[in-house]
Amino acid sequence: MDTEDLNRTYLRFAHQFLESYDNPKKLALVGMQTRGVYMGHRVRSVMKKELGFDIDFGVLDVTFYRDDFRSKLKMPNVKVTEIPFDLYERDIILIDDVLFTGRTVRSALDALMAYGRPRKIQFCCMVDRGHRELPIAPDFVGVQIPTYATEEVRVRVKELDGEDAVYLVDGNDALSDTLVLKE
């Protein structure tokens, strides 16, 4: 996916997020660190500029909620969590870049529940690559890319990576990125 594909997907997400609400005052977006935050900002910007809705936005780090963080040898890289609104009775759309095993989403659900009790939580990802270990599925997905377990999907955002793109990378050759073509 290139910049044009991603921008079209952000616009589609904005429409999909709003279509079930006559008045989306209870809707809020929560971007998961790191790239989910930038994706969430992009969707929120489209919602405001193109559709006229200013939606609450939060940032979530799930590091301490992961089931594997104590078993890793290195110190975890903890980032900010900032949810500047009450979650009680809110409809939350959780946003991340890639859905793989489902364990990060499970961690995010635990983390959100520690901050409050939303009315509903939905999940959005740019890429669903399969290989689930938990019964988790996205409510909104940019693209599904069947992968081998040894491959990686890399979502690039201009703010961090200098470009907007999605790459499929052979895990055996981390230096050779292949642009994922349009479906």
PANU-499332 format. One line per field, with one value per residue: residue number from 1; x, y, z negated of N, C-alpha, C in turn; residue in three letters. Coordinates in Angstrom, 2 decimals, padded with zeros to 5 digits. Layout:
<nodes>
num c(NUM|...)
n_u c(X|...)
n_v c(Y|...)
n_w c(Z|...)
ca_u c(X|...)
ca_v c(Y|...)
ca_w c(Z|...)
c_u c(X|...)
c_v c(Y|...)
c_w c(Z|...)
residu c(ALA|...)
</nodes>
This chain:
<nodes>
num c(1|2|3|4|5|6|7|8|9|10|11|12|13|14|15|16|17|18|19|20|21|22|23|24|25|26|27|28|29|30|31|32|33|34|35|36|37|38|39|40|41|42|43|44|45|46|47|48|49|50|51|52|53|54|55|56|57|58|59|60|61|62|63|64|65|66|67|68|69|70|71|72|73|74|75|76|77|78|79|80|81|82|83|84|85|86|87|88|89|90|91|92|93|94|95|96|97|98|99|100|101|102|103|104|105|106|107|108|109|110|111|112|113|114|115|116|117|118|119|120|121|122|123|124|125|126|127|128|129|130|131|132|133|134|135|136|137|138|139|140|141|142|143|144|145|146|147|148|149|150|151|152|153|154|155|156|157|158|159|160|161|162|163|164|165|166|167|168|169|170|171|172|173|174|175|176|177|178|179|180|181|182|183)
n_u c(000.86|000.53|001.00|-001.34|-003.18|-003.27|-004.28|-006.81|-007.85|-007.88|-009.87|-012.03|-012.19|-012.95|-015.54|-016.78|-016.55|-018.30|-020.79|-022.77|-023.84|-026.11|-025.60|-022.49|-021.44|-020.70|-018.68|-015.22|-011.78|-008.99|-005.65|-003.19|000.06|002.76|002.43|-000.33|-001.25|-000.53|-001.97|-004.55|-004.69|-004.68|-007.12|-008.89|-008.40|-009.40|-012.08|-012.75|-012.03|-013.15|-015.68|-016.77|-016.84|-015.65|-013.89|-013.22|-009.91|-007.53|-004.44|-002.80|-000.65|000.38|002.30|002.80|000.68|000.96|001.25|003.74|005.75|007.38|008.92|010.73|014.14|015.27|014.83|011.54|010.25|008.63|005.90|003.91|000.66|-002.31|-005.38|-007.64|-010.33|-013.41|-013.99|-016.33|-019.35|-018.74|-018.26|-015.71|-013.16|-010.52|-007.29|-004.80|-001.74|-001.02|-002.61|-001.92|-001.21|-003.12|-002.63|-001.65|-003.89|-005.57|-004.17|-004.52|-007.27|-007.42|-005.92|-007.50|-009.80|-008.79|-008.74|-011.36|-014.88|-015.92|-018.82|-018.87|-016.35|-014.54|-012.40|-009.83|-007.63|-004.87|-003.70|-004.56|-002.99|-003.43|-002.89|-003.84|-003.78|-005.53|-009.10|-009.77|-010.88|-010.77|-012.94|-012.89|-010.93|-008.09|-006.69|-006.44|-003.80|-002.56|-000.03|003.18|004.33|006.95|007.28|007.11|004.95|005.14|004.04|004.40|004.66|004.59|005.39|007.10|008.68|009.30|007.86|004.71|003.47|002.92|004.66|005.62|007.74|010.34|011.16|013.61|015.28|015.69|016.36|015.28|012.60|009.34|007.00|003.61|001.21|-001.69|-004.98)
n_v c(-001.18|002.21|005.78|006.99|004.84|004.38|006.85|006.83|004.68|005.67|007.61|005.95|004.50|006.63|007.22|004.71|004.48|006.43|005.84|004.37|006.06|008.57|010.78|011.21|011.64|009.99|008.51|007.64|007.67|005.54|005.34|002.88|002.63|002.18|003.12|002.99|005.23|007.36|006.61|006.80|009.56|010.47|009.46|010.74|013.40|013.42|012.91|015.27|017.40|016.63|015.59|016.97|016.29|016.38|014.28|012.69|011.77|009.33|007.93|004.86|002.72|-000.57|-002.02|-002.97|-004.64|-006.77|-010.30|-011.33|-009.61|-009.78|-011.96|-011.34|-010.57|-008.00|-004.60|-003.28|-000.98|001.56|003.60|006.62|006.72|008.25|009.19|011.42|011.61|010.44|007.01|005.71|004.38|005.01|004.64|002.99|003.02|001.15|001.47|000.05|-000.87|-003.47|-006.59|-009.61|-012.19|-011.59|-011.13|-008.61|-007.02|-008.22|-007.48|-004.73|-004.51|-005.31|-003.20|-000.94|-001.50|-001.16|001.55|002.35|001.70|001.08|001.40|000.03|-001.64|-001.50|-002.80|-001.68|-002.17|-001.58|-003.65|-007.01|-009.87|-012.51|-015.70|-016.02|-016.47|-016.15|-015.74|-013.27|-010.66|-008.15|-005.27|-003.32|-003.17|-002.41|-003.88|-007.35|-009.55|-012.49|-014.26|-015.86|-017.33|-016.60|-014.22|-010.60|-007.82|-004.50|-001.44|001.76|005.09|008.50|010.39|009.04|007.33|008.56|008.03|006.97|003.83|000.30|-002.61|-005.92|-008.11|-010.41|-012.50|-013.76|-012.17|-009.31|-006.87|-006.56|-005.06|-005.49|-003.86|-003.96|-004.80|-003.18|-004.43)
n_w c(000.00|000.79|000.24|001.28|001.22|-001.54|-002.50|-001.32|-002.70|-005.35|-005.05|-004.43|-006.86|-008.58|-007.66|-008.09|-010.89|-011.77|-010.66|-012.08|-013.94|-014.91|-016.39|-017.28|-019.93|-022.02|-021.03|-020.87|-019.95|-020.36|-020.08|-019.71|-021.03|-018.87|-016.19|-015.84|-017.13|-015.42|-013.15|-014.21|-014.74|-012.11|-011.09|-012.81|-012.10|-009.45|-010.06|-011.32|-009.48|-006.96|-007.55|-009.66|-012.40|-015.66|-017.39|-020.53|-021.58|-022.54|-023.86|-024.10|-025.89|-026.08|-027.38|-030.10|-030.41|-028.82|-028.28|-028.08|-028.90|-031.18|-030.65|-028.71|-027.91|-027.83|-029.08|-029.10|-026.64|-027.61|-026.84|-026.65|-028.13|-027.58|-028.30|-028.04|-028.82|-030.25|-030.29|-030.85|-029.76|-027.12|-023.57|-022.24|-019.81|-019.15|-017.87|-015.83|-014.08|-012.90|-012.98|-014.42|-016.23|-018.13|-020.77|-021.59|-021.29|-023.18|-025.46|-025.28|-025.72|-028.41|-029.53|-028.85|-030.36|-032.87|-033.07|-032.99|-032.34|-029.32|-027.17|-024.77|-022.88|-019.94|-017.37|-015.23|-012.52|-010.34|-008.85|-008.65|-009.27|-009.83|-011.54|-014.17|-017.70|-019.66|-020.15|-018.46|-016.41|-013.85|-013.76|-011.90|-009.05|-007.10|-005.07|-004.30|-004.55|-003.64|-005.24|-005.75|-008.78|-009.22|-007.91|-007.97|-008.51|-007.79|-008.75|-007.68|-008.78|-007.95|-009.89|-011.64|-010.07|-007.70|-005.41|-004.00|-003.91|-003.31|-003.92|-003.03|-004.50|-004.15|-006.69|-006.83|-005.41|-006.33|-005.24|-002.74|-001.70|-000.45|001.39|000.59|002.84|004.30|003.79)
ca_u c(000.00|001.30|000.36|-002.70|-003.98|-003.47|-005.19|-008.16|-008.27|-008.22|-011.17|-013.03|-012.35|-013.70|-016.95|-017.25|-016.65|-019.43|-022.05|-023.80|-024.19|-026.79|-024.85|-021.37|-020.84|-020.15|-017.59|-013.86|-010.74|-007.80|-004.56|-002.23|001.45|003.18|001.86|-001.77|-001.48|-000.46|-003.12|-005.73|-004.69|-005.05|-008.56|-009.57|-008.27|-010.36|-013.42|-012.97|-011.94|-014.02|-017.03|-017.26|-016.99|-014.45|-014.01|-012.19|-008.81|-006.61|-003.25|-002.69|000.52|-000.04|003.51|002.69|-000.47|001.31|001.49|005.12|006.75|008.33|009.76|011.74|015.41|015.60|013.85|010.51|010.25|007.31|005.52|002.85|-000.77|-003.03|-006.79|-008.12|-011.79|-013.95|-014.37|-017.63|-020.44|-018.26|-018.00|-014.28|-012.55|-009.11|-006.64|-003.42|-001.29|-001.06|-003.18|-001.19|-001.67|-004.25|-002.20|-001.55|-005.27|-006.02|-003.52|-005.17|-008.58|-007.14|-005.48|-008.65|-010.70|-008.16|-009.02|-012.79|-015.73|-016.61|-020.07|-018.52|-015.02|-014.34|-010.99|-009.49|-006.22|-004.59|-003.40|-004.81|-002.12|-003.77|-002.07|-004.38|-003.63|-006.68|-010.29|-009.90|-011.00|-011.00|-014.23|-012.55|-009.60|-007.68|-006.39|-006.02|-002.66|-002.11|001.42|003.82|004.71|008.30|007.26|006.67|004.26|005.58|003.29|005.24|003.96|005.51|005.89|008.17|009.48|009.58|007.01|003.48|003.47|002.86|005.61|005.71|009.18|010.76|011.85|014.98|016.05|015.04|016.72|014.58|011.18|008.54|005.77|002.41|000.46|-003.13|-005.81)
ca_v c(000.00|003.44|006.92|007.15|003.74|004.60|007.99|006.36|003.81|006.53|008.21|004.87|004.28|007.74|007.00|003.51|004.73|007.32|005.49|003.81|007.06|009.81|011.81|010.42|012.25|008.95|007.84|008.12|006.86|005.31|004.81|002.07|002.98|003.50|003.54|003.16|006.62|008.19|006.24|007.37|011.00|010.68|009.22|011.82|014.59|013.27|013.05|016.68|018.25|016.21|015.21|017.94|015.73|016.44|013.09|012.56|010.88|008.93|007.17|003.72|001.84|-001.83|-002.73|-003.68|-005.55|-007.89|-011.54|-011.76|-008.56|-010.20|-013.05|-010.83|-010.32|-006.59|-003.74|-002.85|000.41|002.05|004.88|007.33|006.47|009.48|009.11|012.61|011.62|009.33|005.88|005.16|004.45|005.49|003.68|003.15|002.31|000.93|001.47|-000.41|-001.04|-004.85|-007.64|-010.87|-013.26|-011.13|-010.93|-007.18|-006.53|-008.69|-006.60|-003.41|-004.61|-005.28|-001.85|-000.04|-001.79|-000.59|002.99|002.61|000.68|001.56|000.73|-000.89|-001.49|-002.11|-002.81|-001.31|-002.31|-001.36|-004.93|-008.27|-010.85|-013.88|-016.40|-015.73|-017.39|-015.85|-015.48|-011.82|-010.28|-006.71|-004.77|-002.51|-003.57|-001.81|-004.93|-008.65|-010.05|-013.80|-014.28|-016.97|-016.93|-016.03|-012.91|-009.47|-006.74|-003.23|-000.25|002.95|006.37|009.57|011.07|008.24|006.58|009.37|007.64|006.24|002.63|-001.00|-003.54|-007.31|-008.36|-011.78|-012.54|-014.24|-011.12|-008.12|-005.67|-006.45|-004.79|-005.60|-003.08|-004.77|-004.22|-002.96|-005.60)
ca_w c(000.00|000.83|-000.43|001.79|000.69|-002.98|-002.68|-000.98|-003.79|-006.48|-004.74|-004.59|-008.30|-009.16|-007.32|-008.77|-012.33|-012.06|-010.02|-012.97|-014.95|-014.53|-017.10|-017.80|-021.12|-022.91|-020.33|-021.10|-019.34|-021.18|-019.28|-020.45|-020.76|-018.47|-014.92|-015.98|-017.53|-014.22|-012.34|-014.86|-014.47|-010.71|-010.96|-013.53|-011.27|-008.36|-010.63|-011.63|-008.29|-005.86|-007.97|-010.63|-013.74|-016.50|-018.24|-021.57|-021.20|-023.60|-023.50|-025.01|-025.86|-026.71|-027.79|-031.39|-030.34|-027.96|-029.02|-027.89|-029.16|-032.21|-030.16|-027.78|-028.58|-027.93|-029.73|-028.14|-026.22|-028.01|-026.25|-027.36|-028.00|-027.89|-027.95|-028.71|-028.91|-031.02|-029.44|-031.26|-028.78|-025.82|-022.50|-021.94|-018.69|-019.42|-016.56|-015.78|-012.70|-012.39|-013.84|-014.17|-017.11|-018.95|-022.15|-021.89|-021.44|-024.49|-026.44|-025.19|-026.39|-029.85|-029.88|-028.81|-031.49|-034.07|-033.06|-033.08|-031.72|-028.13|-026.77|-023.69|-022.31|-018.64|-017.01|-013.85|-012.17|-008.92|-008.21|-009.35|-008.60|-010.21|-012.54|-015.49|-018.82|-020.52|-019.32|-018.29|-015.00|-013.73|-013.30|-010.74|-008.58|-005.84|-004.12|-004.83|-003.79|-004.11|-005.38|-006.45|-010.13|-009.20|-007.28|-008.78|-007.84|-008.38|-008.39|-007.83|-008.85|-007.59|-011.08|-012.24|-009.11|-006.53|-004.29|-004.29|-003.08|-003.97|-003.30|-003.44|-004.61|-004.41|-007.97|-006.64|-004.75|-006.87|-004.49|-001.45|-001.84|000.77|001.28|000.74|003.93|004.14|004.11)
c_u c(000.90|000.51|-001.09|-003.63|-004.29|-004.42|-006.63|-008.71|-008.64|-009.59|-012.28|-013.28|-013.21|-015.19|-017.52|-017.45|-017.92|-020.78|-023.11|-024.25|-024.94|-026.05|-023.69|-020.69|-020.21|-018.98|-016.25|-012.90|-009.58|-006.76|-003.58|-000.82|002.09|002.43|000.34|-002.14|-001.50|-001.62|-004.39|-005.83|-005.12|-006.56|-009.33|-009.53|-009.26|-011.78|-013.74|-013.03|-012.98|-015.48|-017.60|-017.48|-015.66|-014.59|-012.89|-011.16|-007.92|-005.48|-003.07|-001.39|000.15|001.13|003.32|001.50|-000.20|001.59|002.93|006.16|007.75|009.30|010.82|013.00|015.72|014.49|012.82|010.63|008.84|007.08|004.33|001.47|-001.45|-004.46|-007.49|-009.65|-012.22|-014.40|-015.78|-018.70|-020.03|-018.14|-016.58|-013.91|-011.05|-008.40|-005.18|-003.04|-001.49|-001.68|-002.53|-001.78|-002.91|-003.85|-002.07|-002.94|-005.84|-005.43|-004.18|-006.54|-008.40|-006.77|-006.66|-009.58|-010.10|-008.43|-010.50|-013.56|-016.48|-017.90|-019.76|-017.10|-015.00|-012.86|-010.80|-007.99|-006.04|-004.40|-003.76|-004.02|-002.40|-002.90|-002.56|-004.12|-004.79|-007.88|-010.60|-009.94|-011.25|-012.43|-014.06|-011.13|-009.31|-007.48|-006.03|-004.92|-002.28|-000.58|001.88|004.22|006.09|008.36|006.82|005.91|004.68|004.73|004.18|004.33|004.98|006.16|007.06|009.18|009.83|008.76|005.74|003.44|003.25|003.77|005.43|007.19|009.43|011.58|013.29|015.89|015.43|015.36|015.94|013.08|010.50|007.26|004.58|001.52|-001.02|-003.87|-006.70)
c_v c(001.23|004.56|007.08|006.09|003.96|005.77|007.62|005.47|004.62|007.18|007.17|004.58|005.37|007.57|005.80|003.75|005.51|006.80|004.92|004.81|008.25|010.98|011.11|011.01|011.22|008.21|008.48|007.14|006.73|004.63|004.06|002.47|001.90|003.94|003.68|004.57|007.51|007.88|006.86|008.87|011.30|010.52|010.34|013.12|014.56|013.48|014.53|017.54|017.91|016.02|016.10|017.41|015.78|015.37|013.08|011.53|010.60|008.09|006.08|002.96|000.59|-002.62|-003.56|-004.63|-006.76|-009.14|-012.01|-010.74|-008.95|-011.27|-012.58|-010.46|-008.84|-005.81|-003.29|-001.35|000.97|003.42|005.44|006.70|007.76|009.35|010.25|012.74|010.39|008.23|005.36|005.45|005.04|004.33|003.94|002.38|002.32|000.75|001.02|-000.68|-002.45|-005.76|-008.95|-011.94|-012.88|-010.81|-009.45|-006.58|-006.98|-007.82|-005.23|-003.43|-004.57|-003.86|-000.87|-000.25|-001.29|000.90|003.32|001.50|001.27|000.78|-000.33|-000.59|-002.22|-001.97|-002.54|-001.54|-002.05|-002.68|-006.07|-009.33|-012.28|-014.40|-016.15|-016.86|-017.22|-015.53|-013.98|-011.53|-008.78|-006.40|-003.95|-002.90|-002.92|-002.85|-006.21|-009.17|-011.42|-013.83|-015.63|-016.45|-016.26|-014.64|-011.84|-008.51|-005.47|-002.10|000.94|004.17|007.48|010.21|010.34|007.72|007.36|009.01|006.97|005.04|001.40|-001.94|-004.94|-007.67|-009.83|-011.78|-013.02|-013.19|-009.78|-006.86|-005.51|-006.30|-004.90|-004.83|-003.99|-004.08|-004.10|-004.23|-005.30)
c_w c(000.00|000.15|000.00|001.24|-000.80|-003.23|-002.36|-002.10|-005.03|-006.27|-004.92|-006.06|-008.93|-008.88|-008.06|-010.27|-012.65|-011.58|-010.96|-014.05|-014.35|-015.16|-017.82|-019.05|-022.04|-022.29|-020.68|-020.42|-020.31|-020.30|-020.15|-020.04|-019.89|-017.22|-014.95|-016.40|-016.30|-013.28|-012.90|-014.65|-013.04|-010.51|-011.64|-012.73|-010.11|-008.89|-010.89|-010.36|-007.23|-006.28|-009.07|-012.04|-014.48|-017.57|-019.28|-021.14|-022.40|-023.04|-024.55|-024.78|-026.65|-027.29|-029.05|-031.44|-029.47|-028.81|-028.90|-028.34|-030.24|-031.72|-029.16|-028.55|-028.76|-028.64|-028.70|-027.85|-026.46|-027.42|-027.02|-027.09|-028.43|-027.37|-028.70|-028.78|-029.70|-030.05|-029.72|-030.21|-027.43|-024.84|-022.01|-020.69|-018.94|-018.08|-016.68|-014.32|-012.17|-013.43|-013.43|-015.08|-017.93|-020.38|-022.52|-022.09|-022.79|-025.59|-026.46|-025.86|-027.90|-030.30|-029.88|-030.00|-032.81|-034.19|-033.18|-032.40|-030.53|-027.89|-025.72|-023.24|-020.98|-018.30|-015.53|-013.64|-010.69|-008.20|-009.16|-008.61|-009.00|-011.34|-013.97|-016.48|-019.81|-019.63|-019.21|-016.80|-014.92|-013.29|-012.02|-010.33|-007.23|-004.77|-004.87|-003.92|-004.37|-004.13|-005.91|-007.82|-010.16|-008.56|-008.29|-007.90|-008.56|-007.83|-008.69|-007.88|-008.70|-008.82|-011.74|-011.23|-007.85|-005.30|-004.82|-003.36|-003.96|-003.19|-003.88|-003.38|-004.90|-005.69|-007.88|-006.01|-005.12|-006.10|-003.19|-001.69|-000.48|000.54|001.50|001.78|003.60|004.48|005.29)
residu c(MET|ASP|THR|GLU|ASP|LEU|ASN|ARG|THR|TYR|LEU|ARG|PHE|ALA|HIS|GLN|PHE|LEU|GLU|SER|TYR|ASP|ASN|PRO|LYS|LYS|LEU|ALA|LEU|VAL|GLY|MET|GLN|THR|ARG|GLY|VAL|TYR|MET|GLY|HIS|ARG|VAL|ARG|SER|VAL|MET|LYS|LYS|GLU|LEU|GLY|PHE|ASP|ILE|ASP|PHE|GLY|VAL|LEU|ASP|VAL|THR|PHE|TYR|ARG|ASP|ASP|PHE|ARG|SER|LYS|LEU|LYS|MET|PRO|ASN|VAL|LYS|VAL|THR|GLU|ILE|PRO|PHE|ASP|LEU|TYR|GLU|ARG|ASP|ILE|ILE|LEU|ILE|ASP|ASP|VAL|LEU|PHE|THR|GLY|ARG|THR|VAL|ARG|SER|ALA|LEU|ASP|ALA|LEU|MET|ALA|TYR|GLY|ARG|PRO|ARG|LYS|ILE|GLN|PHE|CYS|CYS|MET|VAL|ASP|ARG|GLY|HIS|ARG|GLU|LEU|PRO|ILE|ALA|PRO|ASP|PHE|VAL|GLY|VAL|GLN|ILE|PRO|THR|TYR|ALA|THR|GLU|GLU|VAL|ARG|VAL|ARG|VAL|LYS|GLU|LEU|ASP|GLY|GLU|ASP|ALA|VAL|TYR|LEU|VAL|ASP|GLY|ASN|ASP|ALA|LEU|SER|ASP|THR|LEU|VAL|LEU|LYS|GLU)
</nodes>
